[in-house]
Amino acid sequence: MSTLEQVQEEVLVEEAVGINNEIVLYNDDVNTFDHVIETLVRVCDHTWEQAEQCAILVHYKGKCTVKTGELPKLKPQCSALLEAGLSAEII
């Protein structure tokens, strides 16, 4: 493997690692489906249908990944979810 190929491979690995963060939303007994859906639409730029599917998954499975991407972009979105009273974390 040439030096150029090694550098290209390292860059690809770094790029892949950079987007492996995700916001996980957890179920709670406090928030309504409408509130969760509206918040996901507003904060995570989900469509209504996408947000509804996430809300259903959270309800029945206990959690759902609602957004993936780079950490600097996810941090303010996760903070906004928390400020809206939802239970979420970046993993």
C-alpha positions as CSV (number, residue, x, y, z in Angstrom):
1,M,0.0,0.0,0.0
2,S,1.4,3.4,-1.0
3,T,1.7,6.3,1.4
4,L,-1.1,8.1,-0.5
5,E,-3.4,5.1,-0.1
6,Q,-2.7,4.9,3.6
7,V,-3.5,8.6,4.1
8,Q,-6.7,8.3,2.1
9,E,-7.7,5.3,4.2
10,E,-7.0,7.1,7.4
11,V,-9.1,10.1,6.3
12,L,-12.0,7.8,5.4
13,V,-11.8,6.1,8.8
14,E,-11.7,9.5,10.6
15,E,-14.7,10.7,8.6
16,A,-16.6,7.5,9.4
17,V,-15.8,7.9,13.1
18,G,-16.9,11.6,13.1
19,I,-20.5,10.8,12.1
20,N,-21.1,7.8,14.5
21,N,-22.8,9.9,17.1
22,E,-26.5,9.6,17.7
23,I,-29.2,11.2,19.8
24,V,-31.2,8.5,21.6
25,L,-34.7,9.5,22.8
26,Y,-36.0,7.5,25.8
27,N,-39.6,6.8,26.9
28,D,-41.1,8.5,29.8
29,D,-44.6,8.7,31.4
30,V,-44.8,12.5,31.3
31,N,-44.8,13.7,27.7
32,T,-47.7,13.2,25.2
33,F,-47.3,11.8,21.7
34,D,-48.1,15.2,20.3
35,H,-45.5,17.0,22.3
36,V,-42.8,14.4,21.3
37,I,-43.8,14.6,17.7
38,E,-43.9,18.4,17.5
39,T,-40.6,18.6,19.3
40,L,-38.9,16.2,16.9
41,V,-40.3,18.1,13.9
42,R,-39.1,21.4,15.3
43,V,-35.7,20.3,16.7
44,C,-34.5,17.5,14.5
45,D,-36.1,18.6,11.3
46,H,-38.2,15.4,11.1
47,T,-41.2,15.1,8.9
48,W,-44.5,14.6,10.8
49,E,-44.5,10.9,9.8
50,Q,-40.9,10.3,10.7
51,A,-41.4,11.9,14.1
52,E,-44.6,9.9,14.7
53,Q,-42.7,6.6,13.9
54,C,-40.0,7.6,16.4
55,A,-42.5,8.4,19.0
56,I,-44.2,5.0,18.5
57,L,-40.8,3.2,18.7
58,V,-39.9,5.1,21.9
59,H,-43.2,4.1,23.4
60,Y,-43.0,0.4,22.6
61,K,-39.3,-0.2,22.6
62,G,-38.3,2.2,25.3
63,K,-35.8,4.2,23.2
64,C,-35.1,5.2,19.6
65,T,-32.2,6.9,17.7
66,V,-33.8,10.1,16.4
67,K,-30.7,11.7,14.8
68,T,-27.2,10.8,13.8
69,G,-24.3,13.0,12.8
70,E,-21.4,15.0,14.0
71,L,-21.2,15.9,17.7
72,P,-21.1,19.7,17.2
73,K,-24.4,19.6,15.3
74,L,-26.0,17.1,17.7
75,K,-25.2,18.9,21.0
76,P,-27.6,21.8,20.5
77,Q,-30.3,19.5,19.2
78,C,-30.0,17.2,22.2
79,S,-30.0,20.3,24.5
80,A,-33.2,21.5,22.9
81,L,-34.9,18.1,23.4
82,L,-33.9,18.2,27.0
83,E,-35.2,21.8,27.4
84,A,-38.5,20.6,26.0
85,G,-38.7,18.0,28.8
86,L,-37.8,15.0,26.8
87,S,-35.3,12.4,27.9
88,A,-32.4,12.1,25.5
89,E,-28.6,11.6,25.3
90,I,-25.9,11.5,22.8
91,I,-24.1,8.2,22.5
